[in-house]
């Protein structure tokens, strides 16, 4: 621990290459036009230009889109930490919606709060951006579960 904060350490020095490879197979992420622009050890960040397909019937960004961005950023933040032969899936996610999704873009940031061998406890924030105005619209807490090679049926 340093200054009361648990230090995060990757088990895969090639985590960026691995995450970029897996992002190529994130078809739903591509479908909604979300991209991760920052991939660091235990942290990811990305942007989404808000389009009509992202909105619900009242013209606000749909809660499912917001939850998806939180899940993706937190999940890939955890993915940066596990060894090459392990995988990560969402075990639990809780999203608190704080403000309506009104704006031009969404910015999402996910990070690992507490690293573990079998579980990583993560958080994510999703912000609406309009020009210079940024509004926090959601906070999420997640448990990302590590899948070991022996857990995958052959």
Z-matrix of the N, CA and C atoms (Angstrom, degrees):
N
C 1 1.454
C 2 1.523 1 109.69
N 3 1.293 2 115.26 1 142.12
C 4 1.452 3 121.54 2 177.42
C 5 1.525 4 107.67 3 -130.22
N 6 1.319 5 116.94 4 121.03
C 7 1.471 6 121.86 5 -177.61
C 8 1.527 7 112.08 6 54.86
N 9 1.341 8 117.39 7 35.41
C 10 1.454 9 121.09 8 178.65
C 11 1.513 10 114.57 9 78.45
N 12 1.323 11 118.40 10 4.33
C 13 1.460 12 122.49 11 -179.00
C 14 1.523 13 108.71 12 -110.50
N 15 1.335 14 116.41 13 129.20
C 16 1.452 15 120.98 14 177.24
C 17 1.521 16 109.23 15 -66.42
N 18 1.316 17 116.69 16 130.98
C 19 1.461 18 120.59 17 -179.52
C 20 1.533 19 109.52 18 -78.82
N 21 1.306 20 115.65 19 138.30
C 22 1.457 21 123.35 20 -179.89
C 23 1.522 22 107.73 21 -101.04
N 24 1.348 23 116.14 22 135.20
C 25 1.465 24 120.00 23 -177.69
C 26 1.518 25 108.95 24 -140.00
N 27 1.318 26 116.11 25 130.65
C 28 1.458 27 120.09 26 178.57
C 29 1.525 28 110.86 27 -78.42
N 30 1.337 29 114.88 28 150.64
C 31 1.466 30 121.57 29 172.91
C 32 1.519 31 110.31 30 -102.35
N 33 1.320 32 116.67 31 6.18
C 34 1.459 33 121.42 32 -177.51
C 35 1.528 34 109.11 33 -139.29
N 36 1.331 35 117.68 34 100.30
C 37 1.463 36 119.64 35 -178.99
C 38 1.531 37 113.64 36 -62.74
N 39 1.323 38 117.82 37 -17.65
C 40 1.469 39 122.32 38 178.94
C 41 1.532 40 111.25 39 -97.91
N 42 1.331 41 117.40 40 28.77
C 43 1.464 42 121.02 41 -173.85
C 44 1.528 43 113.21 42 -59.48
N 45 1.319 44 118.80 43 -36.02
C 46 1.475 45 120.06 44 -179.00
C 47 1.529 46 111.06 45 -62.32
N 48 1.322 47 116.09 46 -46.60
C 49 1.468 48 121.04 47 179.55
C 50 1.523 49 109.86 48 -60.73
N 51 1.323 50 116.15 49 -43.37
C 52 1.458 51 120.68 50 -178.95
C 53 1.528 52 110.94 51 -64.00
N 54 1.319 53 116.97 52 -48.01
C 55 1.463 54 120.18 53 -179.79
C 56 1.523 55 110.22 54 -61.80
N 57 1.320 56 118.14 55 -44.32
C 58 1.465 57 120.65 56 178.95
C 59 1.524 58 111.29 57 -60.23
N 60 1.336 59 117.21 58 -37.09
C 61 1.465 60 121.48 59 177.37
C 62 1.533 61 110.28 60 -64.37
N 63 1.326 62 116.94 61 -45.27
C 64 1.466 63 120.31 62 -179.81
C 65 1.525 64 112.12 63 -69.67
N 66 1.311 65 117.47 64 -30.40
C 67 1.465 66 119.85 65 177.56
C 68 1.523 67 111.20 66 -62.89
N 69 1.330 68 117.36 67 -30.03
C 70 1.466 69 120.87 68 177.62
C 71 1.525 70 111.34 69 -61.44
N 72 1.343 71 117.51 70 -26.06
C 73 1.467 72 121.47 71 -178.68
C 74 1.525 73 112.50 72 -100.66
N 75 1.312 74 118.06 73 9.62
C 76 1.465 75 122.67 74 177.28
C 77 1.528 76 108.71 75 -87.29
N 78 1.325 77 115.65 76 78.05
C 79 1.461 78 120.71 77 -171.57
C 80 1.529 79 112.81 78 -66.37
N 81 1.331 80 117.78 79 -38.69
C 82 1.465 81 118.89 80 178.94
C 83 1.523 82 110.44 81 -67.17
N 84 1.299 83 116.57 82 -39.44
C 85 1.464 84 121.42 83 177.20
C 86 1.532 85 110.13 84 -58.84
N 87 1.327 86 116.22 85 -43.35
C 88 1.468 87 120.56 86 177.27
C 89 1.527 88 110.90 87 -65.58
N 90 1.334 89 115.84 88 -39.53
C 91 1.464 90 121.14 89 -178.29
C 92 1.527 91 111.35 90 -59.15
N 93 1.326 92 117.34 91 -38.57
C 94 1.468 93 119.94 92 -179.94
C 95 1.534 94 112.03 93 -90.48
N 96 1.331 95 116.80 94 1.72
C 97 1.477 96 123.52 95 177.98
C 98 1.528 97 113.91 96 64.74
N 99 1.324 98 115.88 97 37.69
C 100 1.464 99 120.63 98 175.11
C 101 1.521 100 108.16 99 -95.96
N 102 1.323 101 116.51 100 140.48
C 103 1.463 102 119.60 101 177.83
C 104 1.519 103 109.96 102 -137.14
N 105 1.326 104 115.20 103 145.26
C 106 1.463 105 121.32 104 174.46
C 107 1.518 106 107.93 105 -90.66
N 108 1.305 107 115.92 106 123.15
C 109 1.460 108 121.72 107 -179.25
C 110 1.521 109 112.58 108 -102.30
N 111 1.322 110 116.56 109 -21.34
C 112 1.466 111 121.95 110 178.89
C 113 1.518 112 107.68 111 -123.27
N 114 1.331 113 115.91 112 125.56
C 115 1.464 114 122.69 113 175.11
C 116 1.516 115 106.24 114 -131.57
N 117 1.308 116 115.82 115 102.48
C 118 1.464 117 122.16 116 179.89
C 119 1.519 118 108.44 117 -123.66
N 120 1.295 119 116.16 118 171.49
C 121 1.459 120 121.82 119 179.19
C 122 1.529 121 109.72 120 -62.40
N 123 1.341 122 116.34 121 108.07
C 124 1.455 123 121.80 122 178.18
C 125 1.515 124 115.64 123 79.51
N 126 1.341 125 118.60 124 9.45
C 127 1.473 126 122.23 125 -177.24
C 128 1.527 127 109.80 126 -146.30
N 129 1.334 128 116.72 127 137.29
C 130 1.467 129 120.61 128 168.44
C 131 1.529 130 108.89 129 -136.94
N 132 1.328 131 115.16 130 153.92
C 133 1.464 132 121.72 131 179.37
C 134 1.520 133 108.59 132 -142.59
N 135 1.331 134 115.59 133 147.74
C 136 1.451 135 118.70 134 178.49
C 137 1.515 136 112.92 135 -156.12
N 138 1.335 137 114.56 136 170.62
C 139 1.460 138 123.22 137 -176.13
C 140 1.519 139 110.94 138 -128.98
N 141 1.328 140 114.77 139 149.34
C 142 1.454 141 122.45 140 174.94
C 143 1.524 142 108.40 141 -137.98
N 144 1.333 143 116.72 142 123.99
C 145 1.468 144 120.62 143 172.11
C 146 1.523 145 107.27 144 -77.07
N 147 1.322 146 117.03 145 122.75
C 148 1.464 147 121.36 146 -176.86
C 149 1.531 148 109.64 147 -72.24
N 150 1.337 149 114.70 148 125.50
C 151 1.470 150 123.12 149 177.70
C 152 1.530 151 108.08 150 -123.39
N 153 1.321 152 115.95 151 173.16
C 154 1.470 153 120.50 152 -180.00
C 155 1.529 154 111.97 153 -58.16
N 156 1.335 155 117.78 154 -36.33
C 157 1.470 156 119.96 155 -177.65
C 158 1.531 157 112.48 156 -64.58
N 159 1.319 158 118.26 157 -16.81
C 160 1.467 159 122.17 158 -179.58
C 161 1.526 160 112.78 159 -89.34
N 162 1.322 161 117.13 160 -5.41
C 163 1.469 162 120.95 161 -172.21
C 164 1.522 163 112.37 162 -102.18
N 165 1.334 164 114.46 163 151.84
C 166 1.459 165 120.86 164 173.29
C 167 1.528 166 109.11 165 -91.70
N 168 1.332 167 116.67 166 -171.92
C 169 1.464 168 122.18 167 -171.00
C 170 1.527 169 114.88 168 -63.08
N 171 1.318 170 119.13 169 -21.62
C 172 1.470 171 122.21 170 179.38
C 173 1.526 172 112.50 171 -96.11
N 174 1.336 173 117.37 172 2.74
C 175 1.457 174 121.00 173 177.63
C 176 1.518 175 114.82 174 89.32
N 177 1.321 176 117.26 175 5.38
C 178 1.467 177 122.10 176 176.59
C 179 1.524 178 109.12 177 -91.56
N 180 1.326 179 116.67 178 155.15
C 181 1.463 180 119.35 179 175.70
C 182 1.528 181 108.03 180 -61.71
N 183 1.317 182 116.05 181 131.12
C 184 1.461 183 122.40 182 -178.49
C 185 1.525 184 110.55 183 -62.83
N 186 1.316 185 116.02 184 139.45
C 187 1.461 186 121.28 185 179.43
C 188 1.516 187 113.27 186 -58.65
N 189 1.329 188 116.97 187 -31.24
C 190 1.459 189 120.01 188 178.17
C 191 1.519 190 112.64 189 -66.78
N 192 1.317 191 116.51 190 -34.62
C 193 1.471 192 120.54 191 176.11
C 194 1.524 193 109.29 192 -65.67
N 195 1.326 194 116.09 193 -45.20
C 196 1.464 195 121.06 194 -179.83
C 197 1.527 196 110.36 195 -61.45
N 198 1.334 197 116.79 196 -45.94
C 199 1.468 198 120.81 197 178.85
C 200 1.524 199 111.05 198 -62.87
N 201 1.326 200 116.59 199 -37.88
C 202 1.464 201 120.67 200 178.61
C 203 1.523 202 111.48 201 -61.36
N 204 1.337 203 117.21 202 -44.48
C 205 1.465 204 119.91 203 179.72
C 206 1.523 205 110.95 204 -64.16
N 207 1.327 206 116.94 205 -39.40
C 208 1.467 207 120.34 206 177.24
C 209 1.526 208 110.34 207 -63.55
N 210 1.330 209 116.34 208 -43.79
C 211 1.465 210 121.57 209 -179.61
C 212 1.525 211 111.46 210 -63.76
N 213 1.316 212 117.14 211 -44.96
C 214 1.465 213 120.98 212 -178.90
C 215 1.524 214 111.09 213 -64.18
N 216 1.332 215 117.10 214 -48.18
C 217 1.470 216 118.59 215 -176.53
C 218 1.519 217 111.79 216 -68.08
N 219 1.326 218 118.04 217 -40.75
C 220 1.468 219 120.01 218 177.80
C 221 1.528 220 110.59 219 -67.68
N 222 1.334 221 116.62 220 -42.70
C 223 1.460 222 120.46 221 -178.64
C 224 1.513 223 113.29 222 -63.21
N 225 1.316 224 116.60 223 -44.77
C 226 1.462 225 118.43 224 179.39
C 227 1.521 226 112.19 225 -74.03
N 228 1.328 227 117.83 226 -25.33
C 229 1.471 228 119.54 227 171.81
C 230 1.527 229 109.22 228 -61.41
N 231 1.339 230 116.70 229 -43.02
C 232 1.468 231 120.60 230 177.24
C 233 1.527 232 110.94 231 -67.07
N 234 1.329 233 116.46 232 -38.14
C 235 1.468 234 120.79 233 -179.78
C 236 1.525 235 112.28 234 -59.38
N 237 1.327 236 117.39 235 -30.50
C 238 1.472 237 119.49 236 -179.45
C 239 1.521 238 112.54 237 -66.18
N 240 1.325 239 117.49 238 -13.79
C 241 1.466 240 120.51 239 -172.97
C 242 1.519 241 114.66 240 -101.38
N 243 1.334 242 118.37 241 -19.60
C 244 1.467 243 119.87 242 -172.96
C 245 1.526 244 111.76 243 -89.05
N 246 1.341 245 116.72 244 153.82
C 247 1.469 246 120.55 245 178.07
C 248 1.529 247 111.79 246 -62.36
N 249 1.308 248 115.34 247 162.62
C 250 1.469 249 123.11 248 -176.22
C 251 1.531 250 113.09 249 -54.61
N 252 1.329 251 118.44 250 -35.32
C 253 1.467 252 120.81 251 -175.36
C 254 1.530 253 113.32 252 -87.01
N 255 1.318 254 118.35 253 2.56
C 256 1.459 255 121.57 254 -179.47
C 257 1.526 256 110.46 255 -111.34
N 258 1.320 257 114.50 256 158.17
C 259 1.459 258 121.29 257 -179.61
C 260 1.522 259 109.21 258 -127.11
N 261 1.318 260 116.12 259 170.90
C 262 1.462 261 122.03 260 -178.69
C 263 1.524 262 108.73 261 -131.96
N 264 1.335 263 116.06 262 134.88
C 265 1.465 264 121.77 263 172.80
C 266 1.528 265 108.33 264 -131.45
N 267 1.308 266 115.03 265 157.99
C 268 1.460 267 120.01 266 178.05
C 269 1.520 268 109.10 267 -76.56
N 270 1.330 269 116.31 268 123.37
C 271 1.458 270 121.42 269 175.55
C 272 1.519 271 111.16 270 -93.83
N 273 1.328 272 115.25 271 -31.99
C 274 1.463 273 120.27 272 -178.38
C 275 1.526 274 108.54 273 -160.98
N 276 1.325 275 115.44 274 144.81
C 277 1.463 276 120.10 275 173.14
C 278 1.522 277 108.43 276 -144.85
N 279 1.309 278 115.42 277 136.05
C 280 1.467 279 122.44 278 174.44
C 281 1.516 280 106.55 279 -126.71
N 282 1.324 281 115.53 280 123.43
C 283 1.457 282 120.75 281 -179.08
C 284 1.528 283 108.66 282 -114.04
N 285 1.318 284 115.96 283 127.42
C 286 1.465 285 121.88 284 173.09
C 287 1.525 286 107.41 285 -105.13
N 288 1.331 287 115.34 286 118.53
C 289 1.462 288 121.18 287 179.73
C 290 1.527 289 108.04 288 -89.88
N 291 1.320 290 116.46 289 119.70
C 292 1.461 291 121.89 290 -172.02
C 293 1.521 292 113.67 291 -102.57
N 294 1.314 293 116.96 292 -31.86
C 295 1.462 294 122.94 293 -179.45
C 296 1.521 295 108.57 294 -147.65
N 297 1.340 296 117.53 295 157.09
C 298 1.463 297 119.32 296 177.86
C 299 1.525 298 111.61 297 -68.50
N 300 1.311 299 115.09 298 149.65
C 301 1.464 300 121.23 299 179.14
C 302 1.514 301 111.08 300 -83.57
N 303 1.321 302 115.81 301 88.99
C 304 1.464 303 122.38 302 179.45
C 305 1.523 304 107.32 303 -126.24
N 306 1.317 305 117.26 304 120.70
C 307 1.459 306 119.15 305 179.23
C 308 1.509 307 111.81 306 165.90
N 309 1.322 308 115.24 307 -166.98
C 310 1.461 309 122.12 308 -178.78
C 311 1.521 310 112.27 309 -96.39
N 312 1.333 311 115.64 310 -35.29
C 313 1.467 312 121.02 311 -176.20
C 314 1.516 313 109.79 312 -140.35
N 315 1.333 314 114.78 313 158.37
C 316 1.459 315 121.51 314 168.82
C 317 1.518 316 107.90 315 -113.05
N 318 1.316 317 115.23 316 137.47
C 319 1.463 318 122.65 317 174.40
C 320 1.521 319 106.28 318 -117.61
N 321 1.319 320 116.87 319 129.62
C 322 1.463 321 121.26 320 179.43
C 323 1.518 322 109.72 321 -125.96
N 324 1.325 323 115.01 322 141.11
C 325 1.467 324 121.72 323 178.34
C 326 1.517 325 107.61 324 -136.05
N 327 1.331 326 115.79 325 128.99
C 328 1.460 327 121.47 326 176.63
C 329 1.511 328 109.90 327 -123.68
N 330 1.328 329 115.94 328 146.91
C 331 1.461 330 120.04 329 -179.57
C 332 1.519 331 110.33 330 -150.02
N 333 1.329 332 114.39 331 156.22
C 334 1.462 333 121.23 332 177.08
C 335 1.519 334 107.62 333 -87.01
N 336 1.310 335 114.72 334 123.62
C 337 1.457 336 121.73 335 179.48
C 338 1.526 337 110.65 336 -88.06
N 339 1.351 338 116.02 337 -42.68
C 340 1.470 339 121.69 338 -179.42
C 341 1.511 340 107.90 339 -141.73
N 342 1.312 341 115.34 340 118.94
C 343 1.460 342 121.59 341 -179.11
C 344 1.520 343 109.73 342 -88.85
N 345 1.325 344 115.63 343 136.94
C 346 1.457 345 121.51 344 175.94
C 347 1.512 346 110.32 345 -137.95
N 348 1.325 347 116.20 346 168.69
C 349 1.459 348 120.04 347 -179.27
C 350 1.525 349 111.64 348 -70.39
N 351 1.337 350 117.36 349 -42.21
C 352 1.462 351 121.53 350 -177.94
C 353 1.526 352 113.46 351 -104.38
N 354 1.329 353 116.68 352 -21.74
C 355 1.460 354 120.34 353 -178.87
C 356 1.521 355 110.11 354 -140.93
N 357 1.318 356 115.06 355 142.86
C 358 1.463 357 121.71 356 172.25
C 359 1.523 358 107.20 357 -117.69
N 360 1.314 359 115.35 358 129.08
C 361 1.458 360 120.59 359 177.78
C 362 1.524 361 107.30 360 -94.54
N 363 1.323 362 115.41 361 122.29
C 364 1.462 363 121.19 362 -171.74
C 365 1.522 364 110.64 363 -125.49
N 366 1.319 365 113.85 364 162.92
C 367 1.457 366 121.84 365 172.54
C 368 1.520 367 108.31 366 -132.53
N 369 1.315 368 114.90 367 159.90
C 370 1.462 369 120.47 368 175.78
C 371 1.520 370 108.61 369 -148.67
N 372 1.316 371 114.74 370 152.59
C 373 1.458 372 121.82 371 173.55
C 374 1.518 373 108.19 372 -129.47
N 375 1.321 374 115.22 373 144.39
C 376 1.461 375 121.36 374 175.30
C 377 1.528 376 107.09 375 -124.75
N 378 1.320 377 114.91 376 129.75
C 379 1.461 378 122.97 377 -176.78
C 380 1.519 379 109.73 378 -120.29
N 381 1.335 380 117.45 379 142.75
C 382 1.466 381 122.85 380 168.59
C 383 1.515 382 107.56 381 -92.88
N 384 1.316 383 115.22 382 138.10
C 385 1.461 384 120.89 383 -178.76
C 386 1.529 385 108.72 384 -125.61
N 387 1.330 386 115.45 385 128.84
C 388 1.470 387 122.94 386 173.00
C 389 1.514 388 106.98 387 -135.05
N 390 1.322 389 116.58 388 105.94
C 391 1.465 390 120.08 389 -175.73
C 392 1.519 391 109.42 390 61.42
N 393 1.320 392 116.78 391 -125.84
C 394 1.468 393 121.43 392 179.44
C 395 1.528 394 112.19 393 -87.88
N 396 1.326 395 117.59 394 -6.51
C 397 1.468 396 122.44 395 -177.44
C 398 1.528 397 110.76 396 -84.49
N 399 1.334 398 116.62 397 126.26
C 400 1.471 399 122.18 398 175.19
C 401 1.516 400 108.74 399 -121.70
N 402 1.329 401 116.24 400 133.24
C 403 1.454 402 121.57 401 179.56
C 404 1.519 403 108.98 402 -128.86
N 405 1.320 404 116.98 403 125.50
C 406 1.459 405 121.59 404 175.28
C 407 1.523 406 107.78 405 -71.27
N 408 1.329 407 116.63 406 119.56
C 409 1.463 408 119.47 407 -177.75
C 410 1.521 409 113.19 408 -108.41
N 411 1.342 410 118.09 409 -19.67
C 412 1.465 411 119.33 410 179.93
C 413 1.518 412 111.27 411 -158.19
N 414 1.333 413 114.17 412 147.55
C 415 1.465 414 122.26 413 171.55
C 416 1.520 415 106.49 414 -126.40
N 417 1.313 416 115.58 415 141.18
C 418 1.457 417 119.75 416 -179.90
C 419 1.518 418 110.14 417 -130.96
N 420 1.317 419 115.14 418 147.69
C 421 1.457 420 121.64 419 168.67
C 422 1.522 421 106.24 420 -118.96
N 423 1.317 422 115.97 421 139.00
C 424 1.459 423 120.16 422 -177.30
C 425 1.520 424 110.67 423 -137.28
N 426 1.312 425 114.10 424 154.94
C 427 1.455 426 121.72 425 167.71
C 428 1.518 427 106.02 426 -115.89
N 429 1.311 428 116.19 427 117.13
C 430 1.456 429 121.59 428 178.33
C 431 1.525 430 108.09 429 -102.24
N 432 1.317 431 115.77 430 123.28
C 433 1.461 432 122.66 431 -174.71
C 434 1.521 433 109.65 432 -95.80
N 435 1.323 434 115.97 433 133.60
C 436 1.461 435 121.76 434 177.47
C 437 1.522 436 109.12 435 -84.66
N 438 1.320 437 116.00 436 130.14
C 439 1.462 438 123.01 437 176.22
C 440 1.524 439 107.39 438 -103.21
N 441 1.329 440 115.47 439 122.06
C 442 1.463 441 121.85 440 -179.30
C 443 1.528 442 109.60 441 -91.78
N 444 1.345 443 118.26 442 158.10
C 445 1.471 444 120.35 443 -178.15
C 446 1.530 445 112.80 444 -53.33
N 447 1.316 446 117.56 445 -38.77
C 448 1.467 447 120.44 446 -178.63
C 449 1.530 448 112.68 447 -71.54
N 450 1.328 449 117.91 448 -12.65
C 451 1.464 450 121.79 449 178.07
C 452 1.526 451 112.32 450 -81.56
N 453 1.316 452 117.60 451 -16.18
C 454 1.463 453 121.93 452 -175.73
C 455 1.525 454 109.01 453 -94.79
N 456 1.355 455 117.08 454 119.60
C 457 1.469 456 119.45 455 178.86
C 458 1.522 457 111.09 456 -60.67
N 459 1.295 458 115.16 457 142.30
C 460 1.468 459 120.75 458 179.86
C 461 1.510 460 110.27 459 -95.18
